[in-house]
Amino acid sequence: MSVKGTGQTIFAARARIAPFVRHTPLEFSRGLGAYLKLENLQRTGSFKLRGALNRVLTLSDEEKQRGVVAASAGNHAQGVAFGCAQVGASALIVMPEATPRTKIKATQSYGVEIKLFGTNYDDAESEARRIERETGRVFVSPYNDPLVIAGQGTIALEILQDLPDVGQVIVPVGGGGLISGVGAALKTINPAIRVLGATSRATPAMYNHVKGLHLPQQPTIAEGLAGEVEPGALTLDIVPQVADDILLVEEQDIRASIAWLVEVHHLIAEGSGAVGIAALRRWPELGHSQTAVIVSGGNLDIEELRRVIGE
């Protein structure tokens, strides 16, 4: 899949999802010397709404009748559930058994069916794929779908609208859907814009792919970034084309960045949402006043927040 082709679909995605999503704030942080793109203030609390909604809104009548199945660590689940509520399609969401309670409850509020399965995202995705094969439901991937990628790319259009001379964007990286969409949009419009990925050392799947390494998956506070990338995924081709580099941050740096965001900006980010902040706090020389950092989600359990603040 070409980056140029991806970029062309992002403008269509913006028009399609505009009635349902927020144009989230881009606020300057004096502490970082950079802008924060606050997708933690998006409806459903995460950028995932954009891609899931763009995919679900394109379901045919026949696909709506079949219903949707998805796997998620929590944020994609809410996006899919929200979208299905808009189009009247049933949804079955498979989530790991350890999914934070706040994400399970928020997804349930849309009236969808939830199945808790397995110890991690990979288990949940395998089960969702089995359900797809056996029931005919339409599988909506959180990253391996051109329409999902295009939906995530609408964030870049908002950044460019609010900060036309942006020179660098730091993007959380899990399966690569967000950085694929954002990077494709930015590089299509201005190839000189630097795109940096950020992820936890405990969630190195895309980092391993780009760098040719084999670092292991480990327990993480950034559960939204965890899991391997599906073989043959579109993002495996797109990310090396759009990412100038991917940075690894430590778990303690992520936790410290969550606490910093609360203390300094009175905002809540989940672990996966704070990796970009962690990267810039670890390497402040990377930042400048034309840098934007995507804070990708804010669905953090209150118990986890108390532990982080208490550390």
FITI-812405 format. One line per field, with one value per residue (C-alpha): residue in one letter; x, y, z; residue number from 1. Coordinates in pm, 1 decimal. Example, Ala and Ser with C-alpha at 12.3 -4.5 7.8 and 13.67 -1.06 7.14 Angstrom:
code: A / S
px: 1230.0 / 1367.0
py: -450.0 / -106.0
pz: 780.0 / 714.0
pos: 1 / 2
This chain:
code: M / S / V / K / G / T / G / Q / T / I / F / A / A / R / A / R / I / A / P / F / V / R / H / T / P / L / E / F / S / R / G / L / G / A / Y / L / K / L / E / N / L / Q / R / T / G / S / F / K / L / R / G / A / L / N / R / V / L / T / L / S / D / E / E / K / Q / R / G / V / V / A / A / S / A / G / N / H / A / Q / G / V / A / F / G / C / A / Q / V / G / A / S / A / L / I / V / M / P / E / A / T / P / R / T / K / I / K / A / T / Q / S / Y / G / V / E / I / K / L / F / G / T / N / Y / D / D / A / E / S / E / A / R / R / I / E / R / E / T / G / R / V / F / V / S / P / Y / N / D / P / L / V / I / A / G / Q / G / T / I / A / L / E / I / L / Q / D / L / P / D / V / G / Q / V / I / V / P / V / G / G / G / G / L / I / S / G / V / G / A / A / L / K / T / I / N / P / A / I / R / V / L / G / A / T / S / R / A / T / P / A / M / Y / N / H / V / K / G / L / H / L / P / Q / Q / P / T / I / A / E / G / L / A / G / E / V / E / P / G / A / L / T / L / D / I / V / P / Q / V / A / D / D / I / L / L / V / E / E / Q / D / I / R / A / S / I / A / W / L / V / E / V / H / H / L / I / A / E / G / S / G / A / V / G / I / A / A / L / R / R / W / P / E / L / G / H / S / Q / T / A / V / I / V / S / G / G / N / L / D / I / E / E / L / R / R / V / I / G / E
px: 0.0 / 149.8 / 185.8 / 45.8 / -264.3 / -313.0 / -285.8 / -559.1 / -811.0 / -750.2 / -931.2 / -1237.3 / -1217.2 / -1217.3 / -1544.3 / -1702.0 / -1629.7 / -1653.6 / -2010.1 / -1905.4 / -1550.8 / -1399.1 / -1131.4 / -916.1 / -706.7 / -343.6 / -200.3 / 152.2 / 337.3 / 601.4 / 740.9 / 809.3 / 862.2 / 624.6 / 256.1 / 28.7 / -233.4 / -492.3 / -663.3 / -720.9 / -1004.0 / -1155.2 / -1500.6 / -1452.7 / -1123.9 / -896.0 / -791.9 / -913.3 / -1263.1 / -1148.2 / -1031.1 / -1298.3 / -1571.4 / -1434.6 / -1444.0 / -1785.6 / -1949.5 / -1851.3 / -2017.9 / -2257.9 / -2615.1 / -2522.6 / -2223.4 / -2439.6 / -2672.6 / -2379.2 / -2253.1 / -1902.7 / -1636.2 / -1323.6 / -1034.4 / -913.7 / -722.0 / -1000.1 / -986.9 / -1056.7 / -1345.1 / -1513.2 / -1461.7 / -1616.7 / -1903.4 / -1973.0 / -1970.5 / -2196.8 / -2444.6 / -2459.0 / -2529.0 / -2742.5 / -2504.2 / -2443.9 / -2091.4 / -1901.3 / -1579.5 / -1310.5 / -1088.6 / -805.2 / -907.8 / -673.8 / -830.4 / -867.8 / -1211.8 / -1277.3 / -1239.1 / -1468.5 / -1741.4 / -1718.7 / -1753.0 / -2047.1 / -2229.1 / -2291.6 / -2487.6 / -2241.3 / -2150.4 / -1811.9 / -1609.4 / -1309.0 / -1055.2 / -688.3 / -403.1 / -306.3 / -412.6 / -271.1 / -499.0 / -798.8 / -722.8 / -689.7 / -1027.9 / -1187.7 / -1050.4 / -1196.7 / -1536.5 / -1505.8 / -1447.5 / -1723.6 / -1999.3 / -1939.0 / -1912.9 / -1700.5 / -1364.1 / -1261.6 / -888.6 / -746.0 / -462.3 / -458.3 / -721.6 / -677.7 / -995.7 / -886.4 / -545.1 / -708.0 / -928.9 / -628.7 / -458.6 / -721.1 / -528.2 / -247.5 / -486.4 / -597.8 / -237.2 / -155.4 / -464.0 / -372.3 / 6.3 / 74.8 / 452.5 / 479.5 / 820.6 / 799.8 / 530.5 / 588.1 / 341.7 / 272.5 / 333.8 / 164.8 / 36.6 / 123.5 / -219.2 / -179.1 / 170.4 / 82.6 / -212.1 / -51.6 / 278.8 / 118.4 / -78.8 / 219.1 / 465.1 / 215.0 / 155.0 / 511.0 / 780.7 / 1014.5 / 806.8 / 987.5 / 777.2 / 904.8 / 741.3 / 750.8 / 679.0 / 763.2 / 1059.7 / 798.0 / 593.8 / 858.1 / 675.8 / 696.8 / 1035.8 / 1163.0 / 1027.2 / 1184.9 / 1517.1 / 1548.5 / 1560.6 / 1385.3 / 1320.5 / 1056.5 / 709.8 / 687.8 / 421.9 / 344.8 / 134.2 / 94.9 / -138.6 / -283.7 / 48.7 / 101.3 / 90.1 / 257.0 / 168.0 / -45.5 / 166.0 / 128.3 / -27.6 / -40.5 / 140.7 / 450.5 / 495.9 / 382.6 / 563.8 / 919.7 / 821.0 / 682.9 / 871.3 / 1204.6 / 1279.1 / 1111.3 / 1217.9 / 1198.6 / 1105.1 / 1115.9 / 815.6 / 926.0 / 950.2 / 593.6 / 463.8 / 654.8 / 510.3 / 154.0 / 217.0 / 383.5 / 84.8 / -150.5 / 66.4 / 156.5 / -141.9 / -412.9 / -480.8 / -497.1 / -322.6 / -311.6 / 23.0 / -0.2 / -104.0 / 198.7 / 483.9 / 542.1 / 570.6 / 808.1 / 1027.6 / 1048.8 / 1120.5 / 1393.3 / 1547.4 / 1456.3 / 1704.8 / 1460.2 / 1198.3 / 1144.1 / 854.0 / 727.6 / 696.9 / 360.3 / 324.9 / 11.0 / -138.8 / -336.7 / -567.8 / -682.7 / -867.5 / -670.7 / -817.9 / -853.4 / -664.2 / -373.0 / -376.6 / -358.1 / -59.9 / 119.2 / 54.5 / 161.6 / 497.5
py: 0.0 / 334.8 / 629.1 / 854.6 / 636.0 / 643.8 / 1021.5 / 1060.9 / 867.7 / 1079.1 / 1384.6 / 1168.1 / 1027.9 / 1378.6 / 1463.8 / 1129.2 / 1137.4 / 1515.4 / 1507.9 / 1268.2 / 1354.6 / 1649.0 / 1869.8 / 1825.2 / 2107.6 / 2169.7 / 2336.6 / 2465.2 / 2319.5 / 2551.5 / 2261.9 / 2061.2 / 2348.8 / 2170.1 / 2139.8 / 1869.1 / 1728.2 / 1626.9 / 1318.4 / 1216.8 / 1472.6 / 1302.0 / 1145.8 / 796.2 / 928.3 / 818.6 / 875.6 / 523.4 / 661.4 / 819.6 / 505.5 / 272.5 / 517.0 / 569.2 / 193.2 / 130.8 / 420.1 / 251.3 / -82.6 / -198.4 / -288.9 / -655.8 / -612.7 / -433.7 / -732.5 / -965.9 / -752.2 / -662.5 / -835.0 / -665.4 / -727.0 / -450.5 / -361.7 / -110.0 / 207.4 / 56.9 / -129.0 / 198.0 / 341.4 / 35.3 / 31.8 / 401.9 / 355.1 / 52.2 / 244.0 / 510.3 / 266.7 / 12.5 / -282.8 / -537.1 / -568.7 / -835.8 / -710.7 / -950.7 / -801.1 / -951.5 / -1061.0 / -802.6 / -507.9 / -208.0 / -192.8 / 162.2 / 53.2 / -247.4 / -41.5 / 234.4 / -17.5 / -190.2 / 142.5 / 124.7 / -198.4 / -422.0 / -779.1 / -822.1 / -1140.5 / -1140.5 / -1385.7 / -1459.9 / -1295.3 / -1038.6 / -864.8 / -1138.0 / -1394.5 / -1166.6 / -1102.1 / -1475.4 / -1536.3 / -1249.7 / -1390.2 / -1731.2 / -1570.6 / -1392.2 / -1722.0 / -1911.8 / -1648.9 / -1427.3 / -1111.9 / -834.8 / -803.6 / -443.2 / -429.4 / -156.0 / -95.1 / -335.9 / -164.0 / 125.8 / 297.6 / 274.9 / 412.9 / 697.3 / 785.6 / 813.2 / 1033.9 / 1305.4 / 1404.6 / 1528.0 / 1751.0 / 1914.7 / 1967.9 / 2130.7 / 2350.3 / 2471.9 / 2481.3 / 2526.5 / 2544.9 / 2231.2 / 2077.2 / 1755.9 / 1526.0 / 1258.3 / 969.8 / 670.6 / 338.1 / 3.1 / -180.6 / 125.8 / 246.9 / 591.4 / 666.5 / 522.6 / 757.9 / 1062.3 / 1003.7 / 947.6 / 1271.5 / 1475.9 / 1335.1 / 1374.9 / 1740.9 / 1830.8 / 1561.7 / 1779.7 / 1731.3 / 1492.3 / 1203.1 / 1024.5 / 720.1 / 650.5 / 324.8 / 143.2 / -91.4 / -341.8 / -306.7 / -325.8 / -502.6 / -223.4 / -110.0 / -464.3 / -464.9 / -131.9 / -198.7 / -569.4 / -666.8 / -921.7 / -748.4 / -930.9 / -814.2 / -747.2 / -635.5 / -267.3 / 23.1 / 105.7 / -186.2 / -3.1 / -52.0 / -416.6 / -716.4 / -835.1 / -697.8 / -922.1 / -1088.4 / -904.2 / -598.9 / -282.5 / -93.0 / -310.3 / -156.2 / 198.9 / 269.9 / 237.7 / 481.6 / 753.4 / 720.6 / 900.7 / 704.6 / 515.9 / 584.5 / 342.5 / 474.2 / 297.6 / 207.5 / 436.9 / 725.7 / 664.1 / 657.7 / 975.3 / 1144.4 / 1054.2 / 1214.1 / 1516.5 / 1575.3 / 1569.0 / 1801.7 / 2052.8 / 2047.7 / 1889.7 / 1633.4 / 1254.8 / 1030.5 / 652.5 / 479.6 / 448.8 / 813.1 / 936.5 / 767.4 / 1070.7 / 1296.6 / 1044.6 / 1051.0 / 1429.5 / 1448.5 / 1186.2 / 1359.6 / 1729.8 / 1816.9 / 1660.2 / 1919.7 / 2268.5 / 2511.1 / 2360.4 / 2008.6 / 1846.5 / 1542.8 / 1331.3 / 1243.3 / 956.4 / 851.6 / 922.8 / 608.3 / 535.7 / 334.9 / 540.3 / 270.9 / 290.4 / 668.5 / 654.7 / 419.9 / 645.4 / 963.2 / 788.3 / 678.2
pz: 0.0 / -104.3 / 129.4 / -141.8 / -173.1 / 201.3 / 208.1 / -50.6 / 160.6 / 471.6 / 333.6 / 261.0 / 613.6 / 762.0 / 588.2 / 682.1 / 1055.0 / 1110.3 / 1249.6 / 1525.6 / 1638.5 / 1818.0 / 1669.6 / 1978.3 / 2127.3 / 2037.2 / 2345.8 / 2399.5 / 2698.0 / 2836.6 / 3037.5 / 2722.8 / 2481.7 / 2246.3 / 2163.2 / 2303.1 / 2066.0 / 2323.7 / 2185.4 / 2547.6 / 2524.0 / 2220.2 / 2251.5 / 2401.7 / 2546.3 / 2262.5 / 1901.0 / 1823.0 / 1765.3 / 1439.4 / 1263.8 / 1398.9 / 1305.1 / 955.3 / 898.2 / 1052.8 / 866.6 / 538.6 / 619.7 / 350.9 / 443.6 / 407.6 / 642.0 / 897.5 / 897.0 / 964.2 / 1250.8 / 1360.6 / 1568.7 / 1698.3 / 1934.5 / 2159.1 / 2472.2 / 2533.1 / 2325.7 / 1982.8 / 2148.1 / 2243.6 / 1896.3 / 1732.2 / 1982.4 / 1925.7 / 1548.8 / 1554.7 / 1768.4 / 1495.5 / 1209.5 / 1397.0 / 1365.7 / 1639.2 / 1775.8 / 1965.5 / 2122.2 / 2244.7 / 2516.0 / 2722.9 / 3069.1 / 3224.4 / 3037.5 / 3273.1 / 3430.9 / 3311.6 / 2947.2 / 2990.7 / 3156.3 / 2898.4 / 2614.2 / 2781.4 / 2801.6 / 2425.2 / 2462.3 / 2276.3 / 2365.6 / 2532.6 / 2559.7 / 2791.6 / 2654.4 / 2704.5 / 2885.3 / 2620.6 / 2300.8 / 2077.4 / 2242.8 / 2201.4 / 1835.4 / 1763.6 / 1924.5 / 1731.4 / 1407.0 / 1498.1 / 1558.0 / 1223.0 / 1043.8 / 1222.7 / 1232.8 / 929.8 / 1138.0 / 985.2 / 1160.6 / 1227.4 / 1294.7 / 1517.2 / 1270.0 / 973.0 / 760.5 / 515.3 / 635.7 / 998.9 / 908.2 / 713.3 / 1008.3 / 1239.0 / 981.1 / 1029.5 / 1343.0 / 1117.9 / 923.3 / 1247.1 / 1357.9 / 1024.5 / 1049.6 / 1398.4 / 1351.7 / 978.1 / 1022.8 / 1238.7 / 1189.8 / 1390.9 / 1529.6 / 1794.2 / 1769.1 / 1998.7 / 1822.8 / 1884.4 / 1578.8 / 1373.0 / 1263.1 / 1418.1 / 1291.3 / 948.5 / 907.3 / 1065.9 / 890.6 / 550.3 / 578.7 / 693.8 / 440.4 / 156.3 / 238.6 / 345.5 / 325.6 / 533.3 / 849.7 / 1082.8 / 1218.8 / 1529.8 / 1682.3 / 2055.5 / 2233.0 / 2553.4 / 2566.7 / 2687.9 / 2364.3 / 2090.2 / 1804.1 / 1546.6 / 1676.4 / 1621.2 / 1266.6 / 1174.6 / 1347.8 / 1267.5 / 1635.3 / 1856.5 / 2187.7 / 2396.6 / 2492.3 / 2865.6 / 3116.9 / 3069.5 / 3186.5 / 2815.3 / 2744.0 / 2444.5 / 2263.2 / 2357.2 / 2125.7 / 1809.9 / 1466.7 / 1247.0 / 974.4 / 646.2 / 811.5 / 600.8 / 872.7 / 836.9 / 493.0 / 570.1 / 898.3 / 758.6 / 483.0 / 712.8 / 1044.2 / 1059.3 / 1375.8 / 1661.5 / 2019.2 / 2312.1 / 2655.8 / 2990.5 / 3202.1 / 3483.9 / 3239.0 / 3121.1 / 3476.8 / 3563.2 / 3253.4 / 3353.3 / 3692.0 / 3529.1 / 3301.6 / 3600.6 / 3806.5 / 3536.9 / 3300.4 / 3518.5 / 3244.7 / 3251.6 / 3001.7 / 3004.4 / 2961.5 / 2585.0 / 2562.8 / 2756.0 / 2565.1 / 2342.2 / 2645.1 / 2803.1 / 2492.6 / 2487.8 / 2860.1 / 2816.9 / 2512.8 / 2545.5 / 2273.2 / 2024.6 / 2099.9 / 1969.1 / 1953.4 / 1628.1 / 1770.8 / 1838.9 / 2065.6 / 2029.8 / 2369.2 / 2225.7 / 2508.8 / 2862.4 / 2972.5 / 3286.3 / 3574.3 / 3892.5 / 4086.1 / 3843.6 / 3860.8 / 4239.5 / 4219.0 / 3970.9 / 4170.3 / 4490.3 / 4353.0
pos: 1 / 2 / 3 / 4 / 5 / 6 / 7 / 8 / 9 / 10 / 11 / 12 / 13 / 14 / 15 / 16 / 17 / 18 / 19 / 20 / 21 / 22 / 23 / 24 / 25 / 26 / 27 / 28 / 29 / 30 / 31 / 32 / 33 / 34 / 35 / 36 / 37 / 38 / 39 / 40 / 41 / 42 / 43 / 44 / 45 / 46 / 47 / 48 / 49 / 50 / 51 / 52 / 53 / 54 / 55 / 56 / 57 / 58 / 59 / 60 / 61 / 62 / 63 / 64 / 65 / 66 / 67 / 68 / 69 / 70 / 71 / 72 / 73 / 74 / 75 / 76 / 77 / 78 / 79 / 80 / 81 / 82 / 83 / 84 / 85 / 86 / 87 / 88 / 89 / 90 / 91 / 92 / 93 / 94 / 95 / 96 / 97 / 98 / 99 / 100 / 101 / 102 / 103 / 104 / 105 / 106 / 107 / 108 / 109 / 110 / 111 / 112 / 113 / 114 / 115 / 116 / 117 / 118 / 119 / 120 / 121 / 122 / 123 / 124 / 125 / 126 / 127 / 128 / 129 / 130 / 131 / 132 / 133 / 134 / 135 / 136 / 137 / 138 / 139 / 140 / 141 / 142 / 143 / 144 / 145 / 146 / 147 / 148 / 149 / 150 / 151 / 152 / 153 / 154 / 155 / 156 / 157 / 158 / 159 / 160 / 161 / 162 / 163 / 164 / 165 / 166 / 167 / 168 / 169 / 170 / 171 / 172 / 173 / 174 / 175 / 176 / 177 / 178 / 179 / 180 / 181 / 182 / 183 / 184 / 185 / 186 / 187 / 188 / 189 / 190 / 191 / 192 / 193 / 194 / 195 / 196 / 197 / 198 / 199 / 200 / 201 / 202 / 203 / 204 / 205 / 206 / 207 / 208 / 209 / 210 / 211 / 212 / 213 / 214 / 215 / 216 / 217 / 218 / 219 / 220 / 221 / 222 / 223 / 224 / 225 / 226 / 227 / 228 / 229 / 230 / 231 / 232 / 233 / 234 / 235 / 236 / 237 / 238 / 239 / 240 / 241 / 242 / 243 / 244 / 245 / 246 / 247 / 248 / 249 / 250 / 251 / 252 / 253 / 254 / 255 / 256 / 257 / 258 / 259 / 260 / 261 / 262 / 263 / 264 / 265 / 266 / 267 / 268 / 269 / 270 / 271 / 272 / 273 / 274 / 275 / 276 / 277 / 278 / 279 / 280 / 281 / 282 / 283 / 284 / 285 / 286 / 287 / 288 / 289 / 290 / 291 / 292 / 293 / 294 / 295 / 296 / 297 / 298 / 299 / 300 / 301 / 302 / 303 / 304 / 305 / 306 / 307 / 308 / 309 / 310 / 311
